Amino acid sequence: MIIHGFTLGILHQVVGWLLYPVIAGLGLALLLTLWELGMAIAERSLTLVLLRRGEVDHFERYAQRRLERADLLARSGPILGLMGTLIPLGPGLSALGSGNLDILATALTVAFDTTVIGLLVGLLAYLIGRVRRRWYEDTWRAMAVTANGE
């Protein structure tokens, strides 16, 4: 029984340590997503025009890197948001049991905020990835037509 309680105590402590890295990861993911959004706007107006005249191999590597980054953000944002939701709920529910509504309110605020940020990162990154795929397919077709026409 003592080992069981000790194990649960360690597990609770380790999970508690994850909250700040998860919040930092969410902040970084949000910044990277906004960066990718800016890059996509610049890409549409300039980069893809220049790439249509370039090498096919270079374009393929370029497109793959950009799509992988958007896909990673689209998947990791909601995961980090869910982790940021669940981690503070444990202490929040414990505080509710002891009648401490201030701790519960703080825990719920963190939980909802991380959920929203995680979903926002996932949505924006998903949209960036989908739009980029369409742009890359159009660019690829234009490059193929140019290569066949020469």
GUBADO-170965 format. One record per residue: residue in three letters; x, y, z of N, C-alpha, C, O, CB in turn. Coordinates in steps of 0.001 Angstrom, whole numbers, padded with zeros to 6 digits, always signed. Glycine has a CB too. Layout:
BEGIN
ALAXYZXYZXYZXYZXYZ
...
END
This chain:
BEGIN
MET+000821-001187+000000+000000+000000+000000+000871+001259+000000+000538+002243-000660-000938-000007+001205
ILE+001990+001231+000740+002887+002387+000797+003550+002595-000561+003696+003728-001021+003959+002198+001902
ILE+003951+001493-001202+004587+001587-002521+003588+002146-003536+003964+002958-004381+005114+000195-002984
HIS+002346+001732-003468+001301+002219-004370+001129+003738-004229+001096+004453-005231-000038+001498-004084
GLY+001020+004223-003007+000874+005663-002765+002102+006430-003204+001996+007523-003761+000605+005932-001294
PHE+003278+005853-002952+004535+006489-003358+004621+006594-004876+005029+007624-005411+005741+005701-002812
THR+004236+005524-005567+004259+005511-007031+003298+006550-007595+003649+007273-008528+003900+004114-007564
LEU+002104+006633-007047+001139+007624-007514+001624+009043-007231+001393+009953-008027-000222+007393-006854
GLY+002293+009228-006103+002838+010542-005778+003914+010967-006769+003952+012119-007201+003405+010540-004368
ILE+004779+010039-007120+005829+010339-008115+005193+010623-009475+005591+011570-010155+006842+009155-008231
LEU+004219+009824-009876+003538+010031-011149+002885+011408-011193+002981+012114-012197+002488+008937-011380
HIS+002223+011786-010108+001572+013100-010037+002613+014222-010140+002381+015230-010807+000764+013235-008717
GLN+003750+014040-009481+004803+015055-009515+005384+015199-010922+005603+016316-011388+005916+014702-008519
VAL+005631+014093-011590+006191+014130-012953+005210+014810-013907+005611+015642-014722+006519+012692-013454
VAL+003952+014466-013810+002944+015085-014671+002856+016584-014387+002706+017380-015314+001565+014416-014464
GLY+002948+016970-013130+002929+018382-012766+004099+019150-013370+003949+020311-013751+002946+018529-011262
TRP+005257+018514-013458+006431+019159-014055+006241+019403-015555+006911+020261-016130+007680+018302-013823
LEU+005356+018677-016174+005153+018813-017622+004376+020066-018020+004435+020478-019178+004432+017606-018142
LEU+003652+020677-017087+002773+021790-017450+003541+022942-018091+003147+023423-019153+002030+022291-016221
TYR+004614+023387-017477+005329+024541-018033+006017+024239-019359+005980+025081-020257+006353+025029-017043
PRO+006646+023067-019521+007165+022748-020861+006066+022657-021926+006290+023029-023077+007926+021435-020815
VAL+004890+022168-021550+003773+022084-022501+003316+023491-022893+003066+023757-024069+002586+021279-021891
ILE+003207+024390-021912+002810+025764-022212+003869+026435-023088+003528+027153-024029+002596+026569-020907
ALA+005140+026209-022787+006217+026767-023620+006159+026185-025031+006354+026902-026013+007601+026485-022985
GLY+005894+024895-025127+005759+024257-026439+004595+024819-027232+004693+024997-028446+005589+022762-026280
LEU+003501+025097-026557+002348+025701-027226+002685+027109-027723+002318+027487-028835+001137+025749-026271
GLY+003381+027872-026896+003799+029217-027318+004707+029162-028528+004553+029946-029464+004507+029939-026180
LEU+005657+028233-028510+006564+028057-029646+005798+027602-030885+006051+028090-031986+007668+027041-029301
ALA+004869+026673-030711+004074+026193-031845+003234+027325-032435+003084+027411-033654+003162+025027-031410
LEU+002690+028189-031588+001916+029324-032083+002803+030282-032874+002415+030753-033944+001245+030063-030918
LEU+003983+030567-032351+004914+031444-033073+005341+030833-034408+005397+031529-035422+006152+031727-032211
LEU+005637+029551-034408+006026+028877-035655+004874+028867-036660+005096+029015-037862+006482+027436-035366
THR+003661+028695-036177+002503+028695-037074+002304+030077-037689+002024+030191-038882+001231+028258-036319
LEU+002447+031123-036883+002344+032478-037424+003475+032757-038413+003269+033422-039429+002367+033514-036285
TRP+004667+032248-038114+005805+032364-039042+005484+031662-040362+005723+032212-041438+007094+031762-038412
GLU+004946+030457-040275+004588+029704-041477+003493+030414-042274+003489+030365-043504+004130+028293-041099
LEU+002576+031064-041582+001535+031821-042265+002159+032967-043063+001801+033190-044220+000504+032363-041252
GLY+003080+033684-042448+003790+034752-043158+004608+034215-044318+004642+034814-045393+004695+035508-042204
MET+005269+033080-044099+006050+032462-045167+005146+032024-046321+005526+032140-047487+006840+031260-044625
ALA+003972+031529-046004+003042+031095-047056+002576+032284-047890+002448+032174-049109+001825+030372-046440
ILE+002324+033408-047247+001919+034603-047992+003043+035055-048912+002808+035368-050079+001524+035743-047029
ALA+004258+035089-048390+005412+035474-049215+005653+034451-050315+006003+034804-051441+006676+035623-048347
GLU+005466+033202-049984+005668+032113-050946+004719+032250-052128+005117+032080-053280+005470+030750-050266
ARG+003483+032552-051836+002478+032664-052901+002787+033819-053842+002606+033705-055054+001085+032844-052301
SER+003250+034928-053285+003466+036109-054118+004818+036126-054813+004964+036805-055830+003327+037340-053287
LEU+005819+035403-054302+007149+035501-054902+007828+034153-055126+008250+033853-056242+008021+036349-054038
THR+007934+033362-054106+008757+032157-054157+008288+031155-055203+009109+030617-055946+008774+031499-052811
LEU+006992+030893-055278+006500+029893-056235+006711+030342-057678+006941+029518-058563+005014+029614-055992
VAL+006632+031652-057909+006899+032167-059257+008342+031887-059642+008622+031478-060768+006606+033685-059339
LEU+009254+032106-058708+010671+031851-058976+010956+030352-059097+011779+029936-059913+011538+032461-057869
LEU+010276+029551-058286+010508+028109-058327+010029+027479-059633+010586+026471-060068+009816+027442-057157
ARG+009015+028052-060259+008518+027497-061528+009603+027515-062592+009566+026731-063541+007292+028284-062019
ARG+010560+028403-062433+011663+028494-063390+012867+027660-062974+013835+027549-063727+012081+029936-063560
GLY+012816+027074-061780+013976+026378-061233+013987+024898-061518+013277+024395-062390+014041+026587-059772
GLU+014820+024215-060751+015005+022777-060908+013881+022007-060217+013384+022412-059166+016368+022348-060346
VAL+013504+020925-060809+012439+020090-060257+012889+019463-058937+012109+019413-057986+012033+018990-061265
ASP+014125+018988-058863+014617+018363-057630+014604+019342-056473+014217+018995-055357+016030+017820-057832
HIS+015030+020572-056746+015028+021596-055690+013606+021868-055216+013367+021996-054015+015679+022906-056197
PHE+012678+021955-056130+011291+022220-055767+010712+021086-054935+009991+021322-053966+010448+022434-057016
GLU+011027+019868-055313+010495+018714-054594+010961+018704-053139+010159+018472-052235+010915+017417-055289
ARG+012249+018953-052908+012771+019010-051540+012172+020183-050771+011811+020052-049601+014302+019121-051555
TYR+012071+021313-051429+011496+022508-050817+010053+022245-050372+009689+022536-049232+011545+023695-051803
ALA+009244+021700-051267+007836+021440-050968+007700+020427-049843+006858+020588-048960+007103+020941-052216
GLN+008512+019396-049866+008424+018368-048842+008729+018940-047454+008028+018627-046492+009383+017221-049164
ARG+009758+019765-047343+010107+020377-046057+008978+021267-045544+008627+021209-044365+011401+021194-046186
ARG+008420+022076-046410+007340+022984-046003+006092+022216-045571+005460+022570-044576+006991+023939-047149
LEU+005741+021180-046303+004549+020403-045955+004753+019614-044664+003828+019496-043860+004186+019451-047095
GLU+005940+019080-044461+006212+018338-043224+006090+019247-042012+005547+018839-040985+007612+017704-043269
ARG+006590+020476-042117+006515+021414-040999+005054+021756-040688+004657+021783-039523+007315+022699-041316
ALA+004265+022015-041714+002844+022328-041488+002117+021128-040898+001288+021289-040003+002164+022763-042804
ASP+002413+019930-041386+001766+018724-040855+002146+018490-039395+001299+018114-038585+002148+017497-041698
LEU+003410+018711-039059+003852+018538-037675+003136+019516-036749+002692+019133-035667+005373+018727-037569
LEU+003022+020756-037159+002310+021745-036343+000820+021414-036241+000217+021584-035181+002496+023152-036932
ALA+000230+020945-037331-001198+020610-037315-001496+019470-036347-002579+019413-035764-001670+020233-038721
ARG-000544+018569-036177-000763+017437-035270-000332+017748-033837-001002+017345-032885-000011+016214-035774
SER+000776+018457-033681+001303+018673-032337+000544+019755-031570+000474+019693-030342+002764+019041-032416
GLY-000025+020743-032260-000767+021790-031557-001915+021253-030724-001978+021532-029526-001296+022785-032541
PRO-002830+020488-031319-003927+019935-030515-003462+018960-029430-004082+018877-028371-004909+019237-031417
ILE-002378+018225-029685-001869+017298-028664-001355+018084-027462-001664+017752-026317-000742+016398-029246
LEU-000570+019125-027727-000079+019960-026628-001243+020663-025918-001229+020815-024696+000933+021004-027156
GLY-002240+021085-026683-003411+021713-026076-004151+020761-025154-004597+021155-024076-004350+022217-027151
LEU-004283+019517-025571-004947+018524-024723-004137+018248-023464-004692+018133-022371-005170+017220-025498
MET-002822+018142-023623-001980+017945-022436-002116+019132-021489-002209+018952-020275-000500+017751-022841
GLY-002129+020348-022044-002283+021540-021226-003661+021636-020589-003852+022367-019616-002021+022764-022054
THR-004606+020911-021129-005941+020860-020539-005989+019871-019384-006522+020172-018316-006979+020483-021596
LEU-005432+018701-019609-005563+017633-018612-004653+017815-017404-005036+017464-016289-005273+016307-019251
ILE-003460+018356-017606-002504+018466-016494-003051+019309-015335-002984+018860-014191-001195+019073-016994
PRO-003591+020516-015583-004073+021291-014434-005418+020821-013869-005811+021246-012783-004189+022728-014826
LEU-006114+019961-014585-007407+019505-014074-007270+018627-012833-008150+018642-011972-008145+018745-015153
GLY-006188+017865-012728-005978+017036-011529-005914+017879-010265-006699+017661-009342-004693+016219-011665
PRO-004982+018850-010206-004945+019713-009024-006232+020545-008857-006649+020835-007736-003739+020644-009108
GLY-006847+020919-009975-008088+021685-009891-009202+020888-009242-009944+021410-008410-008520+022137-011268
LEU-009321+019619-009621-010359+018776-009015-010048+018478-007554-010959+018377-006733-010505+017465-009795
SER-008769+018336-007227-008385+018156-005817-008748+019393-005008-009218+019285-003875-006870+017865-005692
ALA-008530+020575-005593-008877+021818-004905-010380+021923-004708-010842+022424-003683-008362+023030-005688
LEU-011143+021451-005686-012599+021464-005547-013032+020592-004368-013930+020946-003603-013272+020978-006849
GLY-012368+019447-004247-012689+018535-003144-012423+019147-001784-013110+018829-000813-011899+017261-003280
SER-011424+020030-001704-011120+020668-000422-011768+022046-000299-011532+022750+000682-009611+020790-000245
GLY-012582+022442-001284-013320+023694-001210-012539+024926-001625-012997+026043-001381-013806+023884+000157
ASN-011374+024766-002245-010550+025904-002665-010904+026275-004102-010324+025744-005049-009029+025574-002538
LEU-011850+027182-004255-012340+027542-005581-011362+028412-006365-011427+028444-007594-013655+028254-005457
ASP-010453+029125-005683-009466+029943-006394-008519+029069-007220-008223+029377-008375-008660+030797-005397
ILE-008056+027990-006619-007161+027075-007354-007918+026409-008493-007379+026241-009586-006565+025997-006404
LEU-009160+026033-008242-009978+025429-009293-010161+026399-010458-010031+026008-011618-011348+025006-008732
ALA-010460+027651-010155-010663+028651-011204-009391+028846-012027-009456+028949-013252-011106+029989-010590
THR-008250+028896-011372-006973+029044-012091-006716+027829-012966-006311+027967-014120-005802+029242-011100
ALA-006945+026648-012428-006722+025418-013196-007620+025360-014421-007174+024983-015504-006963+024189-012318
LEU-008884+025732-014253-009805+025718-015392-009433+026763-016441-009573+026520-017640-011232+025956-014914
THR-008963+027916-015993-008530+028947-016938-007354+028453-017769-007344+028608-018990-008148+030238-016194
VAL-006370+027862-017113-005219+027312-017850-005681+026214-018793-005226+026141-019935-004147+026762-016873
ALA-006575+025366-018326-007061+024258-019155-007753+024768-020414-007473+024288-021512-008021+023374-018354
PHE-008642+025723-020265-009358+026233-021438-008448+027033-022364-008567+026940-023586-010530+027099-021000
ASP-007538+027819-021786-006627+028618-022618-005719+027730-023463-005516+027998-024647-005777+029543-021741
THR-005177+026685-022864-004291+025808-023632-005066+025032-024690-004534+024741-025760-003563+024837-022699
THR-006299+024701-024401-007123+024021-025408-007330+024914-026620-007165+024475-027758-008481+023612-024814
VAL-007691+026157-026375-007959+027082-027469-006690+027337-028294-006742+027328-029524-008515+028408-026921
ILE-005572+027561-027637-004319+027809-028369-003923+026569-029174-003510+026687-030328-003175+028201-027385
GLY-004044+025400-028583-003710+024167-029301-004580+023950-030522-004087+023555-031579-003837+022982-028382
LEU-005860+024204-030384-006769+024053-031526-006506+025119-032591-006594+024836-033786-008230+024130-031057
LEU-006186+026335-032167-005859+027393-033125-004617+027033-033933-004596+027193-035153-005644+028728-032397
VAL-003590+026551-033253-002364+026123-033950-002698+025011-034939-002267+025052-036091-001283+025639-032935
GLY-003461+024023-034493-003817+022917-035373-004614+023357-036581-004348+022910-037696-004593+021893-034614
LEU-005592+024232-036376-006424+024701-037479-005618+025514-038487-005688+025263-039690-007579+025536-036945
LEU-004855+026486-037997-004060+027316-038915-003041+026483-039694-002881+026649-040903-003337+028421-038137
ALA-002359+025590-038986-001354+024762-039656-001997+023820-040668-001437+023586-041739-000555+023957-038628
TYR-003159+023283-040341-003869+022415-041287-004246+023199-042545-004052+022717-043661-005138+021811-040629
LEU-004783+024406-042362-005162+025232-043512-003945+025609-044355-004002+025582-045584-005883+026499-043041
ILE-002848+025960-043692-001613+026284-044418-001162+025077-045233-000797+025215-046400-000490+026724-043437
GLY-001187+023903-044626-000773+022689-045331-001660+022378-046531-001159+022023-047598-000778+021514-044380
ARG-002975+022508-046362-003892+022220-047475-003701+023200-048620-003651+022798-049783-005344+022263-046996
VAL-003594+024486-048298-003423+025494-049341-002081+025295-050043-001994+025387-051268-003517+026919-048745
ARG-001039+025023-049261+000273+024784-049875+000236+023577-050800+000816+023625-051885+001341+024579-048795
ARG-000415+022518-050410-000496+021340-051286-001099+021708-052639-000613+021275-053684-001332+020228-050621
ARG-002147+022500-052612-002776+022914-053866-001814+023786-054683-001678+023603-055893-004093+023679-053585
TRP-001152+024730-054017-000193+025587-054725+000941+024768-055326+001358+025008-056459+000376+026649-053779
TYR+001438+023799-054559+002561+022982-055045+002149+022103-056217+002920+021913-057157+003114+022110-053914
GLU+000937+021568-056160+000462+020767-057289+000352+021619-058549+000728+021174-059633-000897+020129-056961
ASP-000160+022835-058414-000245+023746-059563+001145+024096-060086+001372+024129-061295-001002+025029-059178
THR+002066+024357-059171+003438+024684-059575+004092+023489-060248+004796+023641-061246+004274+025132-058361
TRP+003863+022313-059708+004433+021086-060284+003917+020874-061714+004679+020537-062621+004085+019855-059398
ARG+002613+021078-061892+002042+020944-063242+002638+021967-064201+002963+021635-065341+000515+021102-063197
ALA+002782+023194-063749+003377+024232-064599+004817+023908-064947+005256+024162-066069+003307+025589-063909
MET+005558+023349-064000+006944+022959-064271+006991+021821-065270+007866+021790-066135+007659+022554-062977
ALA+006045+020871-065159+006006+019744-066083+005681+020216-067495+006263+019724-068462+004978+018706-065620
VAL+004758+021164-067619+004395+021695-068932+005591+022419-069550+005876+022271-070738+003180+022652-068819
THR+006284+023202-068725+007468+023931-069203+008558+022957-069629+009200+023154-070660+008003+024882-068110
ALA+008772+021899-068834+009806+020916-069168+009456+020156-070450+010340+019878-071260+009995+019928-068006
ASN+008183+019819-070642+007775+019090-071843+007751+019987-073079+007944+019519-074201+006402+018468-071633
GLY+007514+021276-072860+007431+022202-073982+008789+022612-074514+008890+023103-075638+006668+023420-073580
GLU+009839+022418-073723+011174+022839-074180+011810+021826-075095+012930+022033-075562+012082+023084-073000
END
